[in-house]
Amino acid sequence: MTEAMPLIRRLRRVVPLALVVVVAAACGDNDKGSAAPKTPPPPGTTTLLTGTRPPSAIGGGKPKLVIGKRSLLPLLQSDLSRFVPAQVEGTSLKVVALAGPDALWAGRSSKQRILVTMRLKGNEPPKITLGQKVDFIGILTALPADAGALGVRNGGDTTLLEKQGAYVSASVADVKLR
């Protein structure tokens, strides 16, 4: 019996450790043995990581301007300041007018549009052309007292901007022109 005591002591130390290893292995990934391919995907294939959203505009799509699930497109002729501040996402919108090298009007038409300004963060402004499609994520921001500070000079543009009372401020990295 005295010879068995050291063995029992060792087992008391090893068994809890083995139990931890078994539980950790059971709680690991639930891929049922599948693994990510070790070779890169063929050219032209989009690979998405779990938990990320797919690029909205791949392959075109319907124009959208949303805060959460609420569409702002029907509201672009009214006061938007009640939604400030909120994250807004535009998808497959058309560049309908320019307001400077770092600002554009995006929407469905010249009557249904919103001003998008880009924070350049030391980068060059992107090359923007009328009719180009644009996707962006930004913050709906209250209009400053001077709309001209945003690069808006045209009287019609100023009137619309004042009516809306808000514009989109986006990092240049979050604006995709196609």
Beta strands, then each sheet from edge to edge (+ up, - down):
strand 1: 64-67
strand 2: 70-71
strand 3: 86-98
strand 4: 103-107
strand 5: 113-119
strand 6: 133-142
strand 7: 166-171
strand 8: 175-177
sheet 1: 2+ 1- 3+ 4- 5+ 7+ 6- 8+
end
